[in-house]
């Protein structure tokens, strides 16, 4: 009997491996490149692919786990988490910090739905976004399944890099009006500025790039083999090339967040410090190279906003590139022992720089407030009309109006909704349910519907309340701190820290949607799965890969 059961159990494990591999191939490989009729309803098509592939994946997972539970209960197999005490058997569920904040977030989502006045709407969410209860439960399910297995394998990572790299390449080509896949026929120049690659709207594209590119940076940063580093360098060039040309200011905030964290992490060893400055040289060199291409092919270039043009065409970019190369040369010619003694001093300087940066940001916020309120004009006879320094309804491509409205709506919510929100993805349902607000929005946006606050944190404050916002900050900030701590023993986990940081920084000016948020939960699941394994992903290890990689 026992001998006959072993093949069945082995087949179940293999089925789970294939189930996970098939799903990750669909999401990391097929999803980014998937489209049918140019940009027509591309967001809905992407969500449909995500929803059905995810529900099938989770359904098969539940079936396989159920069969495994039955096998354990009937004594056909043992389980490491089953403990016996006082003659009774118990399942000892081991939860990490990341698991706990995910459960807290899930509880807040459910409470938000239960207390919502728009349950039918909150179940699926706003049309076109569909980030309602169903999507949130799928996100959580993906995290908990993927975090229980070693899913970050060589096959998975290579699939991700090839697919996302092609998306980045197409994004760069589109900015020079080169369209090899036929997405642009019939579009005006203005529409081409707003849509690119196979992700659709520029903001959605920017969200995707900022969420996924950091794993490629991790490979460039850690890989030992020359050919793998070269491949990762090509990927990084494509990533930074599209980031500087995709025309979303929030992407530069994401890059800054990534570099601040990676810079401090790099002070842990001389080798990391050299790799960091090699990356800096690569970034500035890529930015400047895109600027040269823009000047050479100026007649083909899609018009970009001032910040993107500054980072690509400014002389400051080439100065930063020259400084980065010089620092690289100095570090590479210095002995490891000398750099080791220098690291504590550099850490102190870095912390001082962070304090100065924090004070500068605080000063900037105060300046914007005083400038907007007219206090500077009254006191000093000065007022800046700069679009970044004067906060009004038009600030940040009309984000000012959305932020003001969101904060005003939160202040007017009943206590229960202040705590748990108005319902998952129910921002628009709540706003348009009130006649006065509805008329205001129609005057401001016409027939268009304001579906969210264009700031994920304000949006969570409305949809999930204070409790939900704290839970989401726990997912992001807690995830960064959790994986950063784990990176002390397993340094490659810093790639997942950067993923979370880039997402969190970018979405200060953006929102949850199907082209970015599923990838955040998938990558956090992959990262948590790696914390349970002693070896780094095979793609960044030196030497031959012995044995067969397991999912």
C-alpha positions in Angstrom: 0.0 0.0 0.0 2.8 2.4 1.0 4.8 1.7 -2.1 1.8 2.3 -4.3 1.2 5.7 -2.7 4.6 7.2 -3.3 4.3 7.6 -7.1 0.9 9.3 -6.6 2.4 11.7 -4.1 5.3 12.4 -6.4 2.9 13.1 -9.2 1.0 15.6 -7.0 4.2 17.4 -6.3 5.1 17.5 -9.9 1.6 18.7 -10.9 2.0 21.6 -8.4 5.4 22.5 -9.9 3.9 22.5 -13.4 0.9 24.5 -12.2 3.2 27.2 -10.8 5.5 27.2 -13.7 2.6 27.5 -16.2 1.1 30.4 -14.3 4.3 32.3 -13.9 5.0 31.8 -17.6 1.5 33.2 -18.4 1.9 36.3 -16.2 5.6 37.0 -16.6 5.9 35.9 -20.2 2.6 36.2 -22.0 0.7 39.0 -20.1 3.1 41.9 -20.9 3.2 41.2 -24.6 -0.5 40.3 -25.0 -2.8 42.4 -27.2 -5.4 41.9 -29.9 -6.6 45.1 -31.7 -4.0 47.7 -31.0 -4.9 49.6 -27.9 -8.7 49.0 -28.1 -9.8 47.9 -24.6 -6.3 46.7 -23.9 -6.8 47.3 -20.1 -9.9 45.1 -20.1 -8.1 42.4 -22.1 -5.1 42.4 -19.8 -7.4 42.1 -16.8 -9.3 39.2 -18.4 -6.1 37.3 -19.0 -5.0 38.0 -15.4 -8.3 37.0 -13.9 -8.9 33.7 -15.7 -5.3 32.5 -15.5 -5.1 33.4 -11.8 -8.5 31.8 -10.9 -7.5 28.6 -12.8 -4.1 28.6 -11.1 -5.6 29.1 -7.7 -8.4 26.6 -8.3 -5.9 23.9 -9.3 -3.8 24.8 -6.3 -6.7 24.4 -3.9 -7.5 21.0 -5.4 -3.9 19.7 -5.1 -3.6 21.1 -1.5 -6.9 19.4 -0.6 -5.6 16.1 -1.9 -2.5 16.5 0.1 -4.4 17.3 3.3 -6.5 14.2 2.7 -3.3 12.2 2.3 -2.0 13.6 5.6 -5.2 13.0 7.5 -5.4 9.4 6.3 -1.8 8.7 7.3 -0.6 8.1 3.7 2.1 10.8 4.2 3.6 12.9 6.9 3.9 16.7 7.1 6.6 18.7 8.7 4.1 21.1 10.3 2.1 18.4 12.0 3.0 18.2 15.7 1.6 15.9 18.4 0.9 17.1 21.9 -1.2 15.5 24.6 -2.2 12.7 22.3 -3.6 15.1 19.7 -2.2 16.3 16.4 -2.1 19.9 15.5 -1.1 21.9 12.4 1.7 24.3 13.4 1.2 27.2 11.0 4.4 29.2 10.7 3.8 32.8 9.6 6.5 35.2 8.8 6.2 39.0 9.3 5.4 39.4 5.6 2.6 36.8 6.0 1.1 38.6 8.9 1.0 42.0 7.3 -0.6 40.4 4.2 -3.3 38.8 6.5 -3.9 42.1 8.2 -4.3 43.8 4.8 -6.7 41.0 3.7 -8.8 41.5 6.9 -9.0 45.2 6.2 -10.2 44.6 2.6 -12.9 42.2 3.9 -14.1 44.7 6.5 -14.1 47.4 4.0 -16.3 45.3 1.8 -18.7 44.3 4.6 -19.2 47.9 5.7 -19.5 49.2 2.1 -22.7 50.8 0.9 -21.7 49.7 -2.6 -21.2 46.0 -2.3 -22.2 45.1 -5.8 -19.8 47.7 -7.1 -17.0 46.9 -4.6 -17.0 43.2 -5.6 -15.4 43.9 -9.0 -14.4 47.5 -8.7 -14.5 50.4 -11.1 -15.0 49.6 -14.8 -11.7 49.4 -16.6 -9.7 49.1 -13.3 -11.6 46.3 -11.5 -9.4 46.4 -8.4 -12.3 45.4 -6.2 -12.6 42.6 -3.6 -12.1 39.8 -6.2 -8.8 41.2 -7.4 -7.6 41.8 -3.9 -8.3 38.3 -2.8 -6.5 37.0 -5.9 -3.5 39.1 -5.1 -3.4 37.7 -1.6 -3.9 34.1 -2.9 -1.0 34.6 -5.3 1.3 35.8 -2.6 0.5 32.9 -0.2 0.8 30.2 -2.8 4.1 31.5 -4.4 5.7 32.2 -1.0 5.4 28.5 0.0 7.6 27.2 -2.9 10.9 28.0 -4.4 9.4 29.6 -7.4 12.2 32.1 -8.4 14.0 29.6 -10.7 16.2 30.2 -13.7 13.4 29.4 -16.1 11.1 31.8 -14.5 13.6 34.7 -14.3 14.8 34.2 -17.9 11.1 34.2 -19.1 10.5 37.4 -17.2 13.6 39.1 -18.5 13.0 38.2 -22.2 9.3 39.3 -22.1 9.8 42.5 -20.1 13.0 43.3 -22.1 10.9 43.1 -25.4 8.3 45.4 -23.8 11.0 47.9 -22.9 12.6 47.7 -26.4 9.2 48.3 -28.0 8.6 51.3 -25.7 11.9 52.9 -26.8 11.1 52.3 -30.5 7.7 53.8 -30.1 9.2 57.0 -28.7 11.0 57.3 -32.1 7.8 56.4 -34.0 9.1 53.0 -35.0 6.3 50.5 -34.7 7.3 46.9 -35.6 4.1 45.3 -34.2 1.5 47.6 -35.8 0.2 49.4 -32.7 0.3 53.0 -34.1 -1.7 53.0 -37.4 -4.4 55.6 -37.3 -3.1 57.3 -34.1 -2.4 61.1 -33.8 0.9 62.4 -32.4 -0.9 63.2 -29.2 -2.3 59.7 -28.9 1.2 58.3 -29.6 2.5 60.3 -26.7 -0.1 58.8 -24.4 0.2 55.2 -25.5 3.2 53.0 -26.0 4.5 49.4 -26.2 2.0 46.6 -25.5 0.8 47.9 -22.1 -1.3 50.8 -23.4 -1.7 54.0 -21.5 1.7 55.7 -20.6 0.9 55.7 -16.9 0.1 52.0 -16.9 3.3 51.3 -18.8 5.3 53.4 -16.4 3.8 51.5 -13.5 4.7 48.1 -15.0 8.3 49.1 -15.8 8.9 50.6 -12.3 7.5 47.4 -10.7 9.5 44.8 -12.6 12.8 46.3 -13.7 14.6 45.9 -10.4 15.1 42.1 -10.7 17.2 42.8 -13.7 19.3 45.2 -11.7 19.7 42.5 -9.1 21.2 40.2 -11.7 23.6 42.9 -13.0 24.6 43.7 -9.4 25.3 40.1 -8.2 26.0 37.9 -11.3 29.5 36.4 -11.4 29.6 35.0 -14.9 30.6 37.5 -17.6 27.9 36.5 -20.1 25.2 36.8 -17.5 26.3 40.2 -16.5 26.5 41.3 -20.1 22.9 40.1 -20.7 21.8 41.8 -17.5 23.6 45.0 -18.7 21.6 44.9 -21.9 18.4 44.5 -20.0 19.3 47.4 -17.7 20.1 49.6 -20.7 16.6 48.8 -22.1 15.0 49.5 -18.7 16.7 52.8 -18.2 16.3 53.8 -21.8 12.6 53.4 -21.6 12.3 55.0 -18.2 13.9 58.2 -19.4 11.7 58.3 -22.6 8.4 57.0 -21.4 7.4 60.5 -20.2 6.1 60.0 -16.7 7.7 62.1 -14.0 6.8 59.6 -11.3 9.2 57.1 -12.8 12.1 59.3 -11.8 10.9 59.3 -8.2 10.9 55.5 -8.4 14.4 55.4 -9.7 15.5 57.8 -6.9 14.0 55.5 -4.3 15.7 52.4 -5.8 19.1 54.1 -5.9 18.9 55.5 -2.3 18.2 52.0 -0.9 20.8 50.2 -3.2 23.4 52.9 -2.4 23.2 52.3 1.3 23.1 48.5 0.8 26.3 48.8 -1.3 28.2 50.2 1.6 28.2 46.7 3.0 31.3 45.6 1.0 33.9 46.9 -1.4 32.6 44.6 -4.2 29.0 45.9 -3.8 30.3 49.5 -3.8 32.1 49.0 -7.2 29.0 47.3 -8.6 26.8 50.2 -7.5 28.9 52.8 -9.3 29.1 50.6 -12.4 25.3 50.7 -12.3 25.3 54.5 -11.9 27.6 54.9 -14.9 25.3 52.6 -16.9 22.2 54.7 -15.9 23.7 58.1 -16.8 25.3 56.7 -20.0 21.9 55.3 -21.1 20.1 58.5 -20.3 22.6 60.5 -22.3 22.6 58.0 -25.2 18.8 58.4 -25.5 19.4 62.1 -25.7 21.8 61.7 -28.5 19.4 59.5 -30.4 16.7 62.2 -29.8 18.9 64.8 -31.4 19.9 62.6 -34.3 16.3 61.4 -35.1 14.6 64.7 -34.0 12.1 64.5 -36.8 10.9 61.0 -35.6 10.9 61.7 -31.9 7.6 61.8 -30.1 7.4 65.1 -28.1 8.3 64.6 -24.4 7.7 66.7 -21.3 10.5 68.9 -19.7 11.7 66.5 -17.0 12.3 63.6 -19.4 14.1 65.9 -21.8 16.2 67.3 -19.0 17.5 63.8 -17.9 18.1 62.8 -21.5 19.5 65.9 -23.1 21.0 68.0 -20.3 24.7 68.5 -20.0 24.2 67.6 -16.3 23.6 64.0 -17.4 27.0 63.7 -19.1 28.7 65.3 -16.1 27.0 62.7 -13.8 28.2 60.0 -16.2 31.8 61.3 -16.2 31.8 61.5 -12.4 30.4 57.9 -12.1 33.0 56.5 -14.5 35.8 58.4 -12.6 34.6 57.0 -9.2 34.4 53.5 -10.8 38.0 53.7 -11.9 39.2 55.0 -8.5 37.3 52.2 -6.7 38.6 49.5 -9.0 42.2 50.6 -8.6 41.9 50.8 -4.8 42.7 47.7 -2.7 39.9 45.9 -1.0 41.5 46.5 2.4 41.6 50.2 1.8 38.0 50.3 0.8 37.0 48.2 3.8 38.5 50.8 6.2 36.7 53.6 4.2 33.2 52.0 4.4 32.3 53.1 8.0 33.2 56.7 7.1 31.1 56.5 3.9 28.1 55.2 5.8 28.3 58.3 8.1 28.5 60.6 5.1 25.5 58.7 3.5 23.4 59.1 6.6 24.2 62.8 6.7 23.2 63.0 3.0 19.9 61.3 3.8 19.2 63.8 6.6 20.0 66.7 4.3 17.7 65.2 1.7 14.9 64.7 4.1 15.2 68.3 5.4 15.3 69.5 1.8 12.1 67.7 1.0 10.5 69.1 4.1 11.7 72.6 3.1 10.3 72.1 -0.4 6.9 71.1 1.0 6.9 74.2 3.3 7.9 76.4 0.3 5.1 75.0 -1.9 2.6 75.6 1.0 3.8 79.2 1.6 4.0 79.9 -2.1 0.5 78.5 -2.8 -1.1 80.4 0.1 0.5 83.7 -1.0 2.5 84.2 2.2 5.8 84.6 0.3 4.1 87.3 -1.9 2.8 89.1 1.2 6.0 89.0 3.1 8.7 89.2 0.4 6.8 90.2 -2.7 7.7 86.9 -4.5 5.6 84.2 -5.8 6.6 81.3 -8.1 4.3 80.2 -10.9 6.4 77.1 -11.6 4.0 74.1 -12.0 5.9 72.0 -9.5 6.1 74.8 -6.9 2.5 76.1 -7.0 -0.1 73.6 -5.7 -3.5 74.1 -7.2 -6.1 72.1 -9.1 -3.9 71.8 -12.2 -0.8 70.7 -10.2 0.7 67.4 -11.4 -1.4 67.0 -14.5 -4.6 67.7 -12.5 -3.6 65.5 -9.6 -4.0 68.6 -7.4 -7.8 68.6 -7.9 -8.0 64.8 -7.2 -5.9 65.0 -4.0 -7.9 68.0 -2.7 -11.2 66.3 -3.4 -10.0 63.0 -1.8 -8.9 64.6 1.4 -12.1 66.7 1.6 -14.2 63.5 1.1 -12.3 61.7 3.8 -12.9 64.4 6.3 -16.7 64.2 5.6 -16.9 60.4 6.0 -18.8 58.8 8.9 -16.5 57.3 11.6 -17.0 53.7 10.4 -16.0 54.6 6.9 -13.1 56.7 8.2 -11.8 53.5 9.8 -12.6 50.9 7.1 -13.4 53.0 4.0 -16.2 53.0 1.5 -15.4 49.7 -0.2 -12.7 48.2 -2.4 -12.1 50.3 -5.5 -15.3 52.2 -4.7 -13.8 55.7 -4.9 -15.9 56.7 -7.9 -19.0 55.0 -6.6 -18.9 57.1 -3.4 -18.1 60.4 -5.1 -20.7 60.1 -7.8 -23.4 59.0 -5.3 -23.6 62.6 -4.0 -25.2 65.1 -6.3 -23.1 68.1 -5.4 -19.8 66.2 -5.9 -21.2 64.6 -9.0 -21.9 68.0 -10.6 -18.5 69.3 -9.6 -16.8 66.3 -11.2 -18.8 66.7 -14.4 -17.9 70.3 -14.7 -14.2 69.4 -14.1 -13.9 66.1 -16.2 -17.0 66.2 -18.5 -18.1 62.7 -19.5 -14.9 61.1 -18.1 -15.2 59.4 -14.7 -12.7 60.1 -11.9 -12.1 56.5 -10.8 -9.4 57.1 -8.1 -7.4 59.8 -6.4 -4.3 59.3 -8.6 -2.4 58.7 -5.3 -2.5 55.1 -4.1 -2.3 56.1 -0.4 -5.1 58.7 -0.6 -7.1 56.2 -2.6 -6.6 53.5 0.1 -7.6 56.1 2.7 -11.0 56.5 1.0 -11.5 52.9 -0.1 -10.1 51.1 3.0 -10.0 53.8 5.7 -7.3 54.5 8.2 -7.0 50.8 9.1 -6.6 49.8 5.4 -4.1 52.5 4.7 -2.0 51.4 7.7 -2.2 47.8 6.5 -1.1 48.8 3.0 1.8 50.8 4.4 2.6 47.6 6.4 2.7 45.6 3.2 5.0 48.1 1.5 7.2 49.6 4.2 7.1 46.4 6.3 8.0 44.4 3.2 11.0 46.7 2.5 12.3 46.4 6.0 11.6 42.6 6.2 13.4 41.7 3.0 16.2 44.2 3.7 16.8 42.5 7.1 16.8 39.1 5.4 19.2 40.4 2.8 21.9 40.5 5.4 22.2 36.7 5.1 20.7 36.4 1.5 21.9 39.5 -0.3 20.1 38.8 -3.5 16.8 39.5 -1.7 17.7 43.2 -2.1 16.2 42.9 -5.6 12.7 42.4 -4.1 13.3 45.3 -1.7 13.9 47.5 -4.8 10.7 46.2 -6.5 8.6 47.2 -3.5 10.4 50.5 -3.1 10.0 51.4 -6.8 6.3 50.5 -6.7 5.7 52.5 -3.5 7.5 55.6 -4.8 5.9 55.5 -8.3 2.3 55.0 -7.0 2.5 58.0 -4.8 1.4 59.6 -8.1 -0.5 56.6 -9.5 -2.9 53.8 -8.5 -3.5 50.1 -8.4 -4.2 48.5 -11.7 -3.6 45.2 -13.5 -0.4 46.1 -15.2 1.5 46.6 -11.9 -0.2 45.5 -8.7 -0.3 41.7 -9.5 3.4 41.8 -10.2 4.0 43.4 -6.8 2.3 40.5 -5.0 3.9 37.9 -7.3 7.4 39.3 -6.6 6.8 39.5 -2.9 5.7 35.8 -3.1 8.8 34.9 -5.0 11.0 36.8 -2.5 9.3 35.2 0.5 9.8 31.8 -1.1 13.5 32.5 -1.5 13.8 33.4 2.2 13.1 29.7 3.0 16.0 28.5 0.8 19.7 28.8 1.4 20.8 29.2 -2.2 20.5 32.2 -4.5 18.7 32.0 -7.8 20.8 29.9 -10.2 21.0 32.8 -12.7 23.2 34.8 -10.4 25.3 32.0 -8.9 28.9 31.3 -10.0 29.8 27.8 -11.2 27.6 25.1 -12.7 24.1 24.4 -11.7 24.1 21.0 -10.2 20.9 19.0 -10.5 17.6 19.9 -11.7 16.0 23.2 -10.6 12.8 22.7 -8.7 9.9 25.1 -8.6 
